[in-house]
């Protein structure tokens, strides 16, 4: 089943630091890189590298030609994209020696989608497939409604979280992908051990993937729950880890893999990603993931199901 990703494209300005800059502090960075990124771009590349047929939709700014080329190089179809004379989205990213990151976003062309463009793109894509969205573009709620009305499946990665997420028709989603912060914002209340259950009770029709960083992930679909812890590796850069997990996860469920197999595949892919610097460039191919599984270089934890 093909994926149509109305996804963000960002130019990532990455600064390597010992620890994150604190309020009022000025410090020298240890290194600087310009990378291709954006949750949309990363997830398109991850799903394509996993083996899905992926179409990326969105606006590429006057400075974003290399972002489109990055998508093409990974096997993503960019024929439905449009060019803009405006500035692309960008991110200021600090990567600490711990491997953790903090990110400041500017929307740019990611916030310039029009309903006419959305309609045109959905018409060209057809009525068989899955539409993927993140909360880095405009018109997310409208795209959900339009896609579902056409009979398409829809997955939303509700990141980064904002109050606007709660205005989206989440009850119409096939998959909701969240971390603890996003899940707590949608479910209401504090992040606790019952987050996934609370979301499942509120949105019983949706499959839900809850990513927990170094603690692993949990998911539920049609009352079937599964969880997995993370692989124990030395993290160099966690920037695209969640996007890698999401892309591989959608590949697994669309290919009809079991939740257990899908979680194992996604966990190993994410573990390979965090051992490499960068965002899109750190995402492994399916061949690399299968090799890590087969040669034992990365042994995924056991999946618990109930």
C-alpha positions in Angstrom: 0.0 0.0 0.0 1.5 3.4 -1.0 2.1 6.2 1.4 1.3 9.9 0.6 3.2 12.0 3.1 2.1 15.7 3.4 5.4 16.3 5.2 7.6 19.0 6.4 11.0 19.8 4.9 13.6 21.5 7.0 17.2 22.7 6.6 18.8 21.6 9.9 21.5 23.8 11.4 23.2 21.4 13.8 25.5 22.5 16.6 27.5 20.0 18.6 27.8 21.0 22.3 28.9 19.4 25.5 25.6 20.3 27.2 22.6 22.4 26.0 22.9 26.2 26.2 21.2 27.5 29.4 19.3 30.8 29.6 21.7 33.8 29.6 24.6 31.5 28.6 26.9 32.0 25.5 29.1 29.1 24.6 31.2 27.8 21.7 29.9 24.9 19.7 32.3 21.9 19.1 31.1 21.4 15.5 28.6 22.7 13.0 26.7 20.9 10.2 23.9 21.7 7.7 21.7 18.7 7.1 18.5 17.8 5.5 15.7 17.2 8.0 12.1 17.8 9.0 9.9 15.1 10.5 8.1 14.8 7.2 11.3 14.3 5.1 12.8 11.9 7.7 9.7 9.8 7.8 9.4 9.6 4.0 13.0 8.5 3.8 12.6 6.0 6.6 9.5 4.4 5.0 11.1 4.3 1.6 14.3 2.8 2.9 12.2 0.2 4.7 10.5 -0.7 1.4 7.3 1.3 1.1 6.3 3.1 -2.0 6.3 6.7 -0.8 5.1 9.9 -2.4 6.1 13.1 -0.6 3.8 16.2 -0.9 4.6 19.7 0.2 6.3 22.9 -0.7 10.1 23.2 -1.3 11.4 26.7 -0.8 13.9 28.6 -3.0 16.7 27.2 -0.7 15.3 23.7 -0.6 16.4 22.0 -3.8 18.9 19.8 -2.0 16.1 18.6 0.3 14.1 17.3 -2.7 17.2 15.7 -4.1 17.7 13.9 -0.8 14.2 12.5 -1.0 14.7 11.3 -4.6 18.1 9.7 -3.7 16.2 7.6 -1.0 13.6 6.4 -3.5 10.8 8.8 -2.6 8.6 10.0 -5.4 8.6 13.9 -5.4 6.4 14.4 -8.5 3.5 15.8 -6.4 5.6 18.5 -4.7 5.5 22.2 -5.6 8.2 24.8 -5.6 7.9 28.1 -3.8 10.0 31.3 -3.9 9.6 31.6 -0.1 12.1 30.3 2.4 12.1 26.6 3.5 11.4 25.6 7.0 14.5 25.3 9.1 15.6 24.0 12.5 18.3 25.0 15.0 19.5 21.8 16.7 21.8 21.4 19.6 23.2 17.9 20.0 24.8 17.3 23.4 27.6 14.8 24.1 24.9 12.6 25.8 23.4 12.2 22.3 20.2 14.0 23.3 19.0 17.0 21.2 16.9 20.1 21.5 15.3 21.7 18.5 13.9 25.2 17.6 11.7 25.2 14.4 10.8 27.8 11.9 7.9 26.8 9.7 8.6 28.6 6.4 7.1 26.8 3.4 5.9 24.0 5.6 3.1 26.4 6.7 2.1 27.4 3.2 -0.1 24.5 2.0 -3.3 25.5 0.4 -6.6 23.6 0.2 -6.5 23.8 -3.6 -3.0 22.1 -3.6 -4.2 19.5 -1.1 -7.3 18.6 -3.3 -5.1 18.5 -6.4 -2.6 16.2 -4.7 -5.2 13.8 -3.2 -6.9 13.6 -6.6 -3.6 12.7 -8.3 -2.8 10.1 -5.6 -6.1 8.2 -5.8 -8.2 6.4 -3.3 -5.9 3.5 -2.3 -3.2 4.1 0.2 -2.3 5.8 3.5 -1.9 9.6 4.1 0.8 10.4 6.6 0.9 13.7 8.5 2.9 15.5 11.2 2.2 18.6 13.2 4.9 20.6 11.4 2.6 21.8 8.5 -0.6 23.7 8.2 -4.0 22.3 7.2 -3.5 19.0 9.2 -7.1 18.8 10.3 -8.4 19.6 6.9 -6.2 17.0 5.2 -7.4 14.3 7.6 -11.0 15.0 6.8 -10.4 15.2 3.0 -8.4 12.0 3.0 -10.8 10.0 5.1 -13.7 11.2 2.9 -11.9 9.8 -0.1 -11.6 6.4 1.6 -7.9 6.7 2.4 -6.2 5.5 5.6 -4.6 8.2 7.7 -1.7 8.2 10.2 -0.8 11.3 12.3 2.4 11.8 14.1 1.2 14.5 16.5 4.6 16.1 16.9 5.6 18.6 17.9 2.6 18.8 20.3 0.6 22.0 20.5 -3.0 22.7 21.7 -4.0 22.7 18.0 -3.6 18.9 17.9 -6.7 18.6 20.1 -8.8 20.3 17.4 -7.9 17.7 14.8 -10.4 14.9 14.1 -8.3 12.2 15.8 -11.4 10.0 16.0 -11.1 9.5 12.2 -7.4 8.3 12.2 -6.3 4.8 11.5 -3.0 5.4 13.4 -2.0 7.9 16.0 1.8 8.1 16.7 2.9 10.0 19.8 5.5 10.2 22.5 4.8 10.7 26.2 4.4 14.5 26.0 2.1 14.3 23.0 0.1 11.4 24.5 -0.4 13.3 27.8 -1.5 16.4 25.9 -4.1 14.5 23.9 -5.3 12.2 26.7 -5.3 15.0 29.4 -3.5 14.7 32.7 0.0 13.6 33.5 2.2 11.1 31.7 1.9 7.8 33.6 1.9 4.1 33.1 -1.7 4.1 31.8 -1.2 6.6 28.9 -1.7 4.0 26.1 -4.8 2.6 27.8 -6.3 6.0 28.2 -5.8 6.9 24.6 -7.1 3.6 23.5 -10.3 4.1 25.5 -10.8 7.6 24.1 -10.0 6.5 20.4 -10.9 2.8 20.2 -11.1 2.9 16.4 -7.4 4.0 16.0 -4.2 2.0 16.2 -1.9 3.9 18.6 1.9 3.8 18.7 3.4 5.3 21.9 7.2 5.8 21.7 9.1 6.1 24.9 12.7 6.9 23.8 15.2 4.7 25.6 12.4 2.9 27.4 11.1 1.4 24.2 7.6 1.6 22.8 4.0 0.4 23.2 1.2 0.0 20.7 -2.4 -1.2 20.5 -4.6 -2.1 17.6 -8.1 -3.5 17.8 -7.6 -4.3 21.5 -4.3 -6.1 20.9 -1.5 -4.6 23.0 2.2 -5.1 22.5 5.4 -3.5 24.0 9.1 -3.7 23.5 12.1 -2.2 25.3 14.9 -0.5 23.4 18.2 -2.0 22.2 21.1 -1.1 24.5 23.5 0.9 22.3 25.7 4.0 22.6 23.7 6.9 21.2 25.7 9.4 19.1 22.7 11.5 17.9 19.0 10.8 18.5 17.7 13.5 16.1 15.9 11.2 13.6 15.3 8.2 15.9 11.6 8.6 16.4 11.0 9.3 12.7 13.0 6.2 11.8 10.8 4.2 14.1 7.6 5.7 12.7 8.6 5.1 9.1 9.6 1.4 9.7 6.5 0.9 11.8 4.1 2.1 9.1 6.0 -0.1 6.6 5.4 -3.1 8.9 1.7 -2.6 9.5 1.0 -1.8 5.8 2.9 -4.9 4.7 0.8 -7.0 7.1 3.5 -7.9 9.5 2.5 -8.8 13.1 2.7 -6.1 15.7 5.5 -8.1 17.3 7.6 -8.3 14.1 6.9 -4.7 13.3 8.1 -3.5 16.7 11.3 -5.6 16.5 12.1 -4.2 13.0 11.4 -0.6 14.1 13.4 -1.0 17.3 16.5 -2.2 15.5 16.2 0.4 12.8 16.0 3.1 15.4 19.0 1.6 17.3 21.1 1.8 14.1 20.0 5.4 13.5 21.1 6.7 16.9 24.6 5.3 16.5 25.2 7.7 13.5 25.3 11.5 13.3 22.7 13.5 11.4 19.1 13.2 10.7 18.0 11.8 7.3 21.5 10.5 6.6 21.5 8.4 9.7 18.4 6.3 8.7 19.4 2.7 7.8 18.1 0.6 4.9 16.0 -2.5 5.3 19.1 -4.5 4.2 21.1 -3.1 7.1 18.3 -3.7 9.6 17.8 -7.3 8.4 21.6 -7.9 8.6 21.7 -6.6 12.2 18.9 -8.9 13.1 20.4 -11.9 11.3 24.1 -11.6 12.4 23.2 -10.9 16.0 25.0 -7.5 16.1 21.8 -6.1 17.5 19.5 -8.4 19.4 16.1 -6.8 19.9 14.4 -7.3 23.3 11.4 -9.7 23.5 8.0 -8.3 22.6 5.3 -8.6 25.3 1.8 -9.0 24.0 -1.6 -9.1 25.8 
